[in-house]
Amino acid sequence: MALGWRSCFALCLAVALVHGACLPVAAALVGPTNLTAGASLTPPGYITSPSGDFAFGFLSLGSGNNPGKFILATWFVFGAGAGGSNASLPSPQSVVWFAKQSVSGDTAVGTAQSALSVTADGQLALADAAGRVLWRAPIARLARGSVLALRDSGSLRFLGDAGDVLWDSSWYPTDTLLPGQSLAMDGGRSQGKLYSKRADAEFTTGRFSMGIQTDGNVVLYVDLLAGNSPDNAYWQAYTNSPDGNTTVTFDEQGRLNYTLHNGTVQSLISSSTGAGGDYYRLARMDPDGIVRVYFSPKNAAGAGNASWTISGAFPSDGCNKRTSGLQGMCGPGSYCVETKDRLSCLCPSGYTYTDTQHKDSGCSPEFVPQTCEGGGGDNSDEFALVELPSTTWEASIYYKKFTSTNESQCRSYCLNDCYCAAALLIAGTDCVEMAALTNGRQANDVTTKALVKVRTRGSSGRRPPARARTAVPYIVATVCLAFLLLATIVAGGFLARNRLGKNRDRESQPLLTTSVRAFSSKELHQATNGFAKLLGKGSFGEVYKGSVRSPEAVRLVAVKRLISSNEYSEREFANEVQSVGQIHHRNLVRMIGYCNQGTERMLVFEFMPGGSLRGVLFGPPGRRRPPWRWRAEAALGIARGIEYLHEGCASPIIHCDIKPDNILIDGKNSPRITDFGIAKLLGDHTVHATVTDVRGTRGYIAPEWLRGDARVDTKADVYSFGVVLLEIITCRRCQEPLPPEDHLHGGSDDETVTLFGWAGQLVGAGRTELMLPGVDDDYGDGVAAAADMERVERFARVALWCVEANPVVRPTMHQVVQMLEGGVADADAVPPAPDPPGGCLHSSPLIPMANKVE
């Protein structure tokens, strides 16, 4: 009986299709309106919606870098052009959906031999000539589809035998919403998210996205490798609610609205065009990070490629937007300019785009930057300053600030400072030096003039143009590459054979001669109860709690399991074992053993029951902060641990990632430094290490890491410790904006400063008592405030000295320990307090990571 019912449905469907073919609106259509079982679609074929407004099929990526490549896409045909050539040659702006892998998010790309079909097992799949599946519509397990139809709304539907919807393209939007389409949260799971394209005509995932968080907040993100986190948001609607039930809808009138859990409707964008059904409309997350609503009159002249007009956009001030990590819409070295249709990223004179195809990637100097070798500004006559009026860099990495100066003095300061990459002349009176250009903006309302340092044309340090270079380097390079290729092939053979042998070996291979124990993977599997208790995870692996038996007793351990598929983890593993395995200090987490068996790479550490310093300092609201006396002793212990790494080991070790997350608390409530995954070992006579892949954590990274040569020494850890020391004093995060009421001199309602600027204000004004948390346990116990405040001020001065821009000026960790202990006899060894500030944003002469400079 079921078979007869299905046959009846198929017959009805066929009759409906035949009837549809007789409708007047379809008379102009050449392509079919659906794809049924047994049929296939090949390039450049397409199907159309019943009205002829939309087409779905193979879209050519053009000649360029993708000759003969196609994607599956849906696009506007604008009705009158449905039967003409324009249906298969849409403008990129008319494309409203394209197929992407459900897991990786990569765009599915086929060739002229690819085919889309409803397979024999009821799947909708794109396959290449060899039958390899390139894309598959995600449907429920055991479900079987029979018809793919393109609706007049622009969405694709894959239907089962009973007409039930197995898959709908509107459930998986790309960068566009069509009228009636929405984004929502369902049971804490996001139903749809918009991802920008990398460029208008480039159908790969771009930098920006729009979605709804689990708390119901509508947020725009800059997508980084770390994924979407609150730190990556550059705009939010503040639609948080207890149940997180927020929906974003694009309606038929061109309004982009959000609906809260209580039914309240608010507009993100209100269309400025007339009401009615006379327009085609779409809302899109554009490649520049702005969400725009477009419209085009129906039946407009030009048919298939009719123009689109912007009717609304948000955020309206895109060039002003920053994440809390200070990332802007344009990359480092460039500045943002707002135009009517797009945000443009421009390079200062003397700079060039790092990627000419993607200008938002940033700019780099065309010349060899100034260095501080040989004493500093001796070669200042080789440089000049290029003016950029009405331009500012609002997220400078660090700066010196000079008040009551004129332009001539400002120019002189920067030209004679080898660390100055640019200077900002604010309102013609204040001069701010920057060590590197981050992301800036240019607008009529900006009262700042930027002075960018460039090398003069007559200087020998200028990078020569390509035509002036001889062929000799290329000949030498070719010979070297040929030799390298041969050596790589030979070495690869030995390496493959060696790895094969390793994988067969059932015992853990000794990595090097250390006093730590070599565990087998079986032992650590048992020790962690099958890796059951996850303590945390990072970019290179996960940490599990376990216990191992020693001759003395059973010991709790933390097992760090590196990701075997990560190529960097091999090098990191060797670094960590070699560096940590040979050191013993009361303020460093001790490594007990490791596993080097087959593809398994694991490190075994002492278990720290007190958690991380981050949890202690920045716990949930209402949690009591540790007393100042404990914080002071913890800071001293951390300093001693870093001092041991720099001066107490056989070879100095640069930790490279000092931050509260990497400082753990042991059973005796003492701090221990951990995570030597990116530690750099220096030889006995080596002063600097060249870092080829800058790592670490934003906010704690020393400025020299971000310079072109990336040469660092132990002073990089000194800078990071200075940041942590300020956090320990204040119990505030280094990049946490401070509300106006915490400013020393008030300020306007919308002004915020970072921890560094705030601390500089207080030290300069002699008000360091305000740096302590609002309620400090020590004072409740009646501890003498005067004695404590002397130590608070001393610690704050040391912290500000540690974050000096010039690493040569920073103290060593040995000096830091001496100053924190109070054993420095010469008071001049601690830098004097900066001049009292004259305004809200004035601070110490050296304030890193300033949030706003205008």
C-alpha positions in Angstrom: 0.0 0.0 0.0 2.9 2.3 0.8 4.3 1.7 -2.7 1.0 2.8 -4.2 0.9 5.9 -2.1 4.4 6.9 -3.2 3.5 6.3 -6.8 0.5 8.5 -6.4 2.6 11.3 -5.0 5.1 11.0 -7.8 2.3 11.1 -10.4 0.8 14.2 -8.7 4.2 15.9 -8.6 4.7 15.1 -12.4 1.3 16.6 -13.2 2.1 19.7 -11.1 5.3 20.1 -13.0 3.6 19.7 -16.4 0.9 22.2 -15.3 3.6 24.6 -14.1 5.3 24.5 -17.5 2.1 25.8 -19.1 2.0 28.9 -16.9 2.6 32.1 -18.8 5.4 33.2 -16.4 7.4 30.1 -17.3 7.1 30.5 -21.0 10.4 32.3 -21.1 12.3 29.7 -19.0 14.8 27.5 -20.8 16.1 25.5 -17.8 14.1 23.0 -15.6 12.6 24.2 -12.3 13.9 21.2 -10.2 16.2 18.3 -10.1 14.7 14.8 -9.6 16.2 11.4 -8.8 18.1 10.0 -11.7 18.8 13.4 -13.3 22.0 15.4 -12.9 23.2 18.9 -13.3 26.5 19.7 -14.9 28.4 23.0 -15.7 27.1 25.5 -16.8 23.6 24.1 -16.1 21.1 25.6 -13.7 17.5 25.4 -12.6 15.2 28.3 -12.0 12.4 29.3 -9.6 8.8 29.2 -10.9 8.7 33.0 -11.1 12.1 33.1 -12.9 13.5 35.5 -10.3 16.2 33.1 -9.1 18.5 30.5 -10.6 20.5 27.8 -9.0 23.4 25.9 -10.6 27.0 26.1 -11.6 28.6 29.5 -11.4 32.0 29.9 -13.1 34.7 31.4 -11.0 36.2 33.0 -14.2 39.6 32.8 -15.7 41.9 34.5 -13.2 43.3 32.0 -10.7 40.4 29.6 -11.1 40.1 28.7 -14.8 37.6 25.9 -15.4 36.4 26.0 -11.7 32.7 26.2 -10.7 30.8 26.6 -7.5 27.1 25.7 -6.7 25.3 28.9 -6.2 21.9 30.7 -6.1 21.5 34.1 -7.7 19.0 36.7 -8.8 18.0 36.6 -12.5 15.7 39.6 -12.4 12.8 37.9 -14.1 13.0 39.3 -17.6 16.5 37.9 -18.1 15.7 34.4 -16.9 15.7 32.9 -20.4 18.7 34.8 -21.7 22.4 34.5 -21.3 22.3 36.7 -18.2 20.8 33.8 -16.2 24.1 31.9 -16.2 26.4 35.0 -16.0 25.3 36.9 -12.9 27.2 39.6 -11.2 28.9 38.5 -7.9 26.6 40.9 -6.1 23.5 39.0 -7.3 24.7 35.7 -5.8 22.7 35.1 -2.6 23.9 31.6 -1.6 26.7 29.1 -2.4 27.5 25.6 -1.2 30.0 25.3 1.7 31.2 22.2 3.5 29.2 21.8 6.7 32.2 21.0 8.9 35.2 23.0 7.5 33.2 25.9 6.1 35.2 25.7 2.9 33.4 26.5 -0.4 32.8 23.5 -2.5 34.6 23.9 -5.8 34.1 21.6 -8.8 35.4 21.4 -12.4 33.6 21.2 -15.8 33.4 17.4 -15.2 31.6 17.7 -11.9 27.9 16.8 -11.5 25.2 17.5 -9.0 22.6 14.7 -8.7 20.1 13.0 -6.4 21.9 9.7 -5.8 20.5 6.2 -5.7 20.5 6.3 -1.9 18.6 9.5 -1.8 21.4 12.0 -1.2 22.0 15.3 -2.8 25.6 15.3 -3.7 28.2 17.1 -5.9 30.8 14.7 -7.2 33.9 15.0 -9.5 34.6 12.9 -12.6 36.0 10.1 -10.4 32.9 9.9 -8.2 34.6 11.6 -5.2 32.0 13.6 -3.3 32.9 17.3 -3.1 29.8 18.4 -1.2 26.7 16.8 0.2 23.5 18.4 1.6 23.5 17.5 5.3 20.3 15.6 6.0 19.2 13.3 8.8 20.7 9.8 8.9 18.6 7.2 7.0 16.6 10.0 5.3 16.1 9.7 1.6 15.4 12.6 -0.8 13.9 12.6 -4.3 13.5 16.2 -5.5 15.5 19.4 -5.3 13.3 22.5 -5.9 14.2 26.2 -6.1 11.4 28.3 -4.5 10.3 31.8 -5.4 11.7 33.0 -2.0 15.2 32.1 -3.3 15.7 29.1 -1.0 16.5 25.6 -2.2 14.6 22.6 -0.7 15.5 19.0 -0.8 12.3 17.0 -0.4 11.6 13.4 0.6 9.2 11.0 -1.0 6.4 12.3 1.2 7.1 16.0 0.4 8.8 16.6 3.7 11.6 19.1 3.8 14.9 17.3 4.5 17.2 20.2 3.9 16.7 23.9 3.1 19.5 26.3 2.0 18.0 29.0 4.2 19.1 27.0 7.3 22.7 27.4 6.2 23.1 31.0 5.0 26.4 32.2 3.6 26.8 36.0 3.6 23.2 37.0 2.6 19.7 37.0 4.1 16.6 37.2 1.8 13.2 38.6 2.8 11.6 36.2 5.3 14.9 34.6 6.3 16.1 34.8 9.9 19.0 34.0 12.3 18.0 32.5 15.7 19.1 30.6 18.7 17.4 27.2 19.2 18.1 25.4 22.5 21.4 27.2 22.9 22.5 26.3 19.4 22.9 28.9 16.7 20.5 28.5 13.7 22.4 30.2 11.0 25.2 32.7 10.9 26.4 35.1 8.3 30.1 35.0 7.1 31.5 37.6 4.8 33.3 36.7 1.6 37.0 37.4 1.4 36.2 39.8 -1.5 33.2 40.7 -3.5 34.1 38.3 -6.3 36.0 35.8 -4.1 33.7 33.1 -2.8 35.9 32.0 0.2 35.2 32.8 3.9 36.3 36.3 4.9 37.3 38.0 8.1 33.9 38.9 9.5 30.8 37.2 10.8 27.4 38.0 12.3 25.7 35.7 14.8 23.7 35.4 18.0 25.5 34.3 21.1 24.1 31.7 23.5 23.0 34.6 25.8 20.9 36.1 22.9 23.3 39.0 22.1 23.6 39.9 18.4 27.3 40.3 17.7 29.6 41.1 14.8 33.0 39.4 15.0 36.4 39.6 13.4 37.1 35.9 13.0 40.6 35.0 14.2 42.3 31.7 14.5 41.1 31.4 18.1 37.5 31.4 16.8 34.6 33.6 17.9 35.0 34.9 21.4 33.8 38.1 23.1 37.4 39.4 22.7 36.9 39.3 18.9 33.6 41.3 18.8 33.7 44.8 17.3 29.9 45.5 17.6 27.1 44.2 19.7 23.3 45.0 20.0 23.2 44.4 23.8 20.3 42.0 23.4 21.4 39.7 26.2 18.6 37.9 27.9 18.3 35.1 30.5 16.9 32.6 28.0 19.0 33.8 25.1 15.9 33.8 22.8 16.7 36.4 20.3 15.8 36.3 16.6 17.1 38.4 13.7 14.7 38.7 10.7 14.9 40.4 7.3 11.4 41.3 6.4 9.7 41.9 3.0 9.9 45.7 3.5 13.7 45.6 3.7 14.0 46.0 7.5 16.5 44.0 9.4 15.0 43.6 12.9 15.7 41.6 16.0 13.0 40.2 18.3 13.6 39.7 22.0 12.3 36.9 24.2 9.4 39.1 25.3 8.3 39.9 21.8 9.9 43.4 21.6 11.0 44.2 18.0 13.8 46.7 17.3 15.4 47.6 14.0 19.0 47.1 13.1 18.4 48.6 9.7 15.2 50.4 8.5 14.9 50.5 4.7 14.8 54.0 3.1 12.9 52.8 0.0 9.1 52.7 -0.5 7.0 49.9 0.7 5.4 47.3 -1.5 6.6 44.5 -3.7 8.3 46.6 -6.4 11.9 45.8 -5.3 14.2 42.9 -5.0 16.0 43.1 -1.6 18.8 41.4 0.3 20.8 42.0 3.5 24.5 41.1 3.3 27.6 40.8 5.6 30.0 42.6 3.2 33.7 41.8 3.0 34.6 45.0 4.9 32.7 43.9 8.0 29.6 46.2 7.5 26.1 44.7 7.2 24.2 46.5 4.4 20.7 46.2 2.9 20.4 46.5 -0.9 17.5 46.9 -3.2 16.9 46.9 -6.9 13.7 47.8 -8.8 11.9 44.8 -10.4 11.8 44.6 -14.1 14.6 47.2 -14.3 16.4 47.8 -17.6 19.5 45.7 -17.9 17.8 42.6 -16.6 20.2 40.0 -15.3 22.9 42.4 -14.0 20.7 45.3 -12.8 22.4 47.5 -10.3 21.9 47.4 -6.5 21.5 50.4 -4.3 22.3 50.6 -0.5 19.3 51.5 1.6 20.9 51.1 5.1 23.9 49.8 6.9 25.3 49.1 10.4 27.5 49.8 12.1 27.5 53.3 10.7 31.0 54.2 11.9 33.0 51.1 10.8 36.4 52.8 10.8 36.0 53.5 14.5 35.3 49.9 15.5 37.8 47.9 17.5 37.8 44.6 19.3 38.9 44.5 22.9 42.1 43.1 21.5 42.5 46.4 19.6 42.0 44.8 16.1 40.3 47.1 13.6 38.7 46.8 10.2 42.0 47.3 8.5 45.3 45.5 9.1 48.4 46.8 10.7 50.2 49.6 9.0 47.1 50.8 7.1 44.4 53.3 7.9 40.6 53.2 7.2 38.6 55.7 5.2 34.8 55.6 5.0 33.2 56.0 1.6 29.6 55.7 0.5 29.7 52.0 -0.5 32.7 50.5 1.3 35.4 51.0 3.9 38.7 51.4 2.2 42.1 50.5 3.7 44.9 52.7 2.5 48.7 52.7 3.0 50.8 55.7 4.1 53.3 57.0 1.6 56.4 54.8 1.7 54.3 51.7 2.6 52.8 49.0 0.3 50.0 46.5 0.7 51.2 43.1 2.1 48.5 41.5 -0.1 47.4 43.5 -3.1 44.4 41.2 -3.6 43.2 41.8 0.0 44.0 45.3 0.9 42.5 44.9 4.4 45.5 42.7 5.3 47.6 45.7 6.1 50.7 47.5 4.8 54.4 47.2 5.3 57.2 49.6 4.7 58.9 49.6 1.3 62.2 50.6 3.0 64.4 49.1 5.6 63.1 50.4 9.0 65.3 52.2 11.4 67.1 50.1 14.0 68.5 51.0 17.4 71.8 49.2 16.9 74.9 51.2 17.6 73.4 53.7 20.0 70.1 54.8 18.5 69.3 57.9 16.5 72.7 58.4 14.9 71.3 57.8 11.4 68.2 60.0 11.9 69.3 62.2 8.9 68.4 59.2 6.7 64.7 59.6 7.5 61.9 62.0 7.0 58.3 62.4 8.2 55.4 62.2 5.8 52.2 64.1 6.7 48.8 62.5 6.8 46.2 65.2 7.9 43.1 64.2 9.8 44.5 60.8 10.5 45.1 58.9 13.8 46.1 55.5 15.0 43.9 55.0 17.9 45.3 51.6 19.1 49.0 52.3 19.3 51.1 49.5 20.7 52.9 51.8 23.1 53.9 55.4 23.0 55.7 58.3 24.5 53.7 61.4 25.1 54.9 65.0 25.2 52.6 67.8 26.2 52.6 71.5 25.2 54.7 70.9 22.1 54.6 72.3 18.5 54.9 70.4 15.3 58.6 71.2 14.9 59.4 69.7 18.3 57.2 66.7 17.6 59.1 66.0 14.4 62.4 66.3 16.2 61.4 63.9 18.9 60.4 61.2 16.4 63.3 61.7 14.0 65.8 61.4 16.9 64.1 58.3 18.5 65.1 55.1 16.8 62.0 53.4 18.2 59.6 55.9 16.7 57.8 54.7 13.6 55.3 57.6 13.6 54.2 60.5 15.6 50.7 61.9 16.2 50.3 65.7 16.6 47.0 66.0 18.6 45.2 69.3 18.3 48.6 70.9 17.4 49.8 70.8 21.1 50.4 67.2 22.2 52.9 64.8 20.5 52.5 61.0 20.8 55.3 58.7 19.5 54.4 55.2 18.3 56.8 52.3 17.8 54.7 50.7 15.2 51.6 51.5 13.1 48.6 49.3 14.0 45.3 50.3 12.4 44.3 53.9 11.9 41.5 55.9 10.4 41.2 59.1 8.5 38.1 61.4 8.7 37.1 65.0 8.7 36.3 65.0 12.4 39.8 63.8 13.4 41.9 66.7 14.7 45.1 64.7 14.7 47.9 64.9 12.1 50.0 61.8 11.6 53.7 62.0 10.8 54.9 58.7 9.4 58.7 58.0 9.4 60.1 56.9 6.0 63.6 56.5 4.7 64.7 59.2 2.3 65.2 58.3 -1.3 68.9 59.1 -1.3 69.5 56.7 1.6 71.5 53.5 1.0 69.1 51.7 3.3 66.3 51.8 0.9 65.2 48.4 -0.5 66.2 48.5 -4.2 63.6 48.0 -6.9 63.4 44.7 -8.6 64.8 45.9 -11.9 68.0 47.2 -10.2 68.9 43.8 -8.8 71.4 41.6 -10.6 70.8 38.1 -11.7 73.5 36.6 -9.5 71.3 36.2 -6.4 68.8 34.3 -8.5 71.4 32.0 -9.9 72.8 31.3 -6.5 69.3 30.8 -5.1 68.4 28.3 -7.9 71.5 26.2 -7.2 70.8 26.3 -3.5 67.2 25.3 -4.0 68.2 22.4 -6.3 70.6 21.2 -3.6 68.0 21.6 -0.9 65.5 19.7 -2.9 67.9 16.7 -3.3 68.8 16.8 0.4 65.1 17.0 1.3 64.3 13.9 -0.7 67.1 11.9 0.8 66.4 13.1 4.3 62.7 12.5 3.8 63.4 8.8 3.0 65.4 8.4 6.2 62.8 10.2 8.2 59.9 8.2 6.9 61.8 5.0 7.7 62.7 6.2 11.1 59.1 7.2 11.9 57.8 3.9 10.7 60.2 2.2 13.1 59.1 4.5 15.9 55.4 3.7 15.4 56.1 0.0 15.6 58.0 0.5 18.8 55.8 -0.3 21.8 58.1 1.4 24.3 58.5 5.1 24.9 61.6 6.4 23.1 64.1 8.3 25.3 64.2 11.8 23.9 67.3 13.1 25.6 69.3 12.5 28.7 67.3 14.0 31.6 66.4 13.0 35.1 62.7 12.8 34.2 60.9 9.5 33.7 59.9 8.1 30.3 56.3 6.8 30.4 54.6 4.6 27.9 51.3 5.7 26.4 49.6 2.8 28.2 50.8 3.9 31.6 49.5 7.4 31.0 46.2 6.1 29.7 45.8 4.2 32.9 47.1 7.1 35.0 44.4 9.4 33.7 41.6 6.8 33.7 41.4 7.0 29.9 41.9 10.8 29.8 38.7 11.3 31.7 39.3 14.5 33.6 40.1 17.5 31.3 41.7 20.3 33.2 42.1 22.7 30.2 43.1 23.0 26.6 45.3 25.1 24.4 46.2 25.5 20.8 48.7 22.6 21.0 47.0 20.1 23.2 44.9 19.2 26.2 45.7 18.8 29.9 44.3 15.9 32.0 44.4 15.1 35.7 45.9 11.8 36.7 47.9 10.0 39.3 51.1 8.0 39.0 52.7 5.6 41.5 56.3 6.4 42.7 58.4 4.5 45.2 57.3 6.9 47.8 53.6 7.3 47.2 50.8 8.0 44.7 51.3 11.4 43.2 48.7 13.6 41.5 49.9 14.8 38.1 48.8 16.9 35.1 49.3 15.2 31.8 49.7 17.5 28.8 48.8 15.6 25.6 50.0 17.4 22.5 47.9 17.2 19.3 49.6 14.6 17.1 48.4 16.2 13.9 50.0 19.5 14.7 53.4 19.8 12.9 54.6 22.4 15.4 54.0 20.1 18.3 57.1 18.0 17.5 59.4 21.0 17.9 57.4 22.3 20.9 57.6 18.9 22.6 61.4 18.8 22.2 61.7 22.4 23.5 59.5 21.7 26.5 61.3 18.5 27.6 64.7 20.0 27.1 64.0 23.3 28.9 61.8 22.1 31.8 63.4 18.8 32.3 66.6 20.3 33.5 65.4 23.0 35.9 64.3 22.9 39.5 63.0 25.9 41.4 60.3 26.4 44.0 58.4 28.9 41.7 58.5 26.7 38.6 56.2 23.8 37.9 58.3 20.6 37.9 58.1 18.2 35.0 58.0 14.6 36.3 58.2 12.7 32.9 57.1 12.5 29.3 55.9 10.0 26.7 57.4 9.8 23.2 55.8 6.7 21.8 54.7 6.4 18.2 52.6 9.5 17.4 51.9 10.2 21.1 53.7 13.2 22.7 52.8 13.8 26.3 54.4 15.7 29.2 53.7 14.9 32.9 53.8 17.7 35.5 53.1 18.1 39.1 49.5 18.8 39.7 48.7 22.3 41.0 45.5 22.2 43.1 45.1 26.0 43.4 44.3 26.7 39.8 45.7 29.6 37.9 46.6 33.1 39.0 44.1 34.3 36.4 41.3 32.6 38.4 42.6 34.0 41.7 42.8 37.6 40.4 39.9 37.8 38.0 37.4 35.4 39.6 33.6 35.9 39.2 32.0 39.0 40.6 31.5 38.9 44.3 34.4 36.6 44.9 36.9 37.9 47.5 40.2 38.9 46.1 43.4 37.7 47.8 44.9 40.1 50.3 47.6 42.5 49.2 50.2 40.9 51.3 49.7 37.5 49.5 49.7 39.3 46.1 52.9 41.0 46.9 54.6 37.8 48.0 53.3 36.0 44.9 54.7 38.7 42.6 58.1 38.4 44.3 57.9 34.6 43.8 57.1 34.9 40.1 59.9 37.4 39.7 62.3 34.9 41.3 61.2 32.1 39.1 61.8 34.2 35.9 65.1 35.3 37.3 66.1 31.7 37.7 65.2 31.0 34.1 67.3 33.9 32.9 70.3 33.5 35.1 70.2 30.3 37.1 70.1 27.7 34.3 73.0 26.3 32.3 71.7 28.2 29.3 69.3 31.2 29.7 65.7 30.5 28.9 63.2 33.0 27.6 59.7 31.8 28.6 58.0 34.0 25.9 54.5 33.7 27.3 54.4 35.1 30.9 50.8 35.7 31.8 48.4 34.9 34.7 47.1 31.8 32.8 50.6 30.3 32.9 51.1 30.9 36.6 49.6 28.1 38.8 49.1 27.9 42.5 50.4 24.9 44.4 49.2 23.2 47.5 51.1 25.6 49.7 49.5 28.6 48.0 52.7 29.6 46.2 52.9 30.6 42.6 54.5 28.3 40.0 55.3 29.2 36.4 54.3 26.7 33.8 53.9 26.1 30.0 57.3 26.2 28.5 55.8 25.2 25.1 57.3 28.2 23.3 60.3 28.7 25.5 63.5 29.7 23.7 66.9 28.4 24.9 69.8 30.7 24.5 73.3 29.4 24.2 76.0 30.3 26.8 77.2 33.2 24.7 74.0 34.2 22.9 72.5 37.5 23.7 69.5 37.5 21.4 67.3 34.8 19.8 65.7 35.3 16.4 62.0 34.4 16.6 60.7 33.2 13.2 57.1 32.7 14.4 56.0 35.3 16.9 53.8 33.7 19.6 52.6 34.6 23.0 49.5 36.5 24.1 48.3 39.9 23.0 48.6 42.5 25.7 51.6 40.7 27.3 53.9 40.6 24.2 56.9 43.0 24.3 56.8 45.6 21.5 60.1 44.3 19.9 58.3 41.1 19.0 56.2 43.0 16.6 59.1 44.7 14.8 60.4 43.4 11.5 63.5 41.7 12.8 61.7 39.8 15.7 64.9 39.6 17.7 64.2 39.2 21.4 66.2 38.5 24.5 65.3 38.1 28.2 64.0 41.6 28.3 60.8 40.4 26.5 60.0 38.4 29.7 60.7 41.5 31.7 58.0 43.4 29.8 55.5 40.6 30.2 56.2 40.4 33.9 55.6 44.2 34.2 52.1 43.7 32.7 51.4 40.8 35.2 52.7 42.9 38.1 50.2 45.7 37.3 47.4 43.1 37.2 48.5 41.7 40.5 48.5 45.1 42.1 45.1 46.1 40.8 43.3 42.8 40.3 42.3 44.1 36.8 43.0 42.7 33.4 45.6 44.5 31.3 43.1 45.2 28.4 40.1 45.9 30.5 38.6 49.3 29.8 38.1 51.4 32.9 34.8 53.3 33.4 34.9 57.1 33.7 34.3 57.0 37.5 37.7 55.3 37.9 39.5 58.1 36.1 41.7 60.3 38.2 40.3 63.5 36.7 36.9 62.4 35.5 36.3 62.9 31.8 33.4 62.6 29.4 30.9 59.8 29.7 32.3 57.8 26.8 36.0 58.0 27.7 37.8 54.9 28.8 41.4 54.2 29.4 43.3 50.9 29.8 45.0 49.7 32.9 48.4 51.1 31.8 47.2 54.6 31.3 45.2 54.5 34.5 48.2 53.2 36.5 50.4 55.9 35.0 48.0 58.6 36.1 47.9 57.4 39.6 51.7 57.0 40.0 52.2 60.4 38.4 49.8 62.0 40.9 51.0 60.1 43.9 47.6 58.4 44.4 48.8 54.8 44.1 46.4 53.8 46.9 43.6 54.0 44.4 45.2 51.1 42.4 44.2 48.6 45.1 40.8 46.8 44.8 37.9 48.5 46.5 37.9 46.2 49.4 41.3 44.9 50.5 41.4 42.2 53.2 44.6 43.5 54.7 43.1 46.8 55.7 40.2 45.0 57.4 42.9 43.2 59.5 44.3 46.5 60.6 47.6 46.3 58.8 49.5 49.6 58.8 48.5 51.4 55.7 51.6 53.6 55.4 54.0 50.6 55.3 51.9 48.8 52.7 51.4 51.9 50.5 55.2 52.3 50.3 55.4 48.8 48.9 52.4 49.4 46.5 54.1 52.5 45.1 57.5 50.7 44.7 55.9 47.8 43.0 53.9 50.1 40.6 57.1 52.0 39.7 58.9 48.8 39.0 56.0 47.6 36.8 56.1 50.8 34.7 59.8 50.5 34.3 59.5 46.9 33.1 57.1 48.0 30.3 59.5 50.6 28.9 59.4 50.7 25.1 63.1 50.4 24.7 64.3 46.9 25.9 67.7 48.3 26.6 66.2 50.7 29.2 64.3 47.9 31.0 65.8 46.4 34.2 67.0 42.8 34.3 65.0 40.3 36.3 67.8 40.3 38.9 67.3 44.1 39.3 63.5 43.6 39.5 63.9 41.0 42.3 66.2 43.4 44.2 63.8 46.3 43.9 60.7 44.2 44.9 62.6 42.9 47.9 63.4 46.6 48.8 67.2 45.9 48.8 68.2 48.6 46.3 70.3 51.1 48.1 70.3 53.7 45.4 66.9 55.3 45.1 67.8 56.5 41.6 67.7 52.9 40.5 63.9 53.0 40.5 62.7 55.5 37.9 61.0 58.7 39.2 57.3 59.2 39.0 56.1 60.8 35.8 54.8 64.3 35.8 51.3 64.7 37.1 48.8 64.3 34.2 47.0 67.3 32.8 44.0 65.4 31.5 42.1 62.2 31.4 44.3 60.4 28.9 47.7 61.8 30.2 49.8 59.2 31.9 53.3 58.1 32.5 55.8 59.0 29.7 55.6 55.4 28.6 52.2 53.8 28.4 51.9 50.6 26.4 48.7 49.5 24.6 46.9 52.9 24.8 43.2 52.4 23.8 42.6 55.9 22.5 44.9 58.7 21.4 42.5 61.4 20.2 
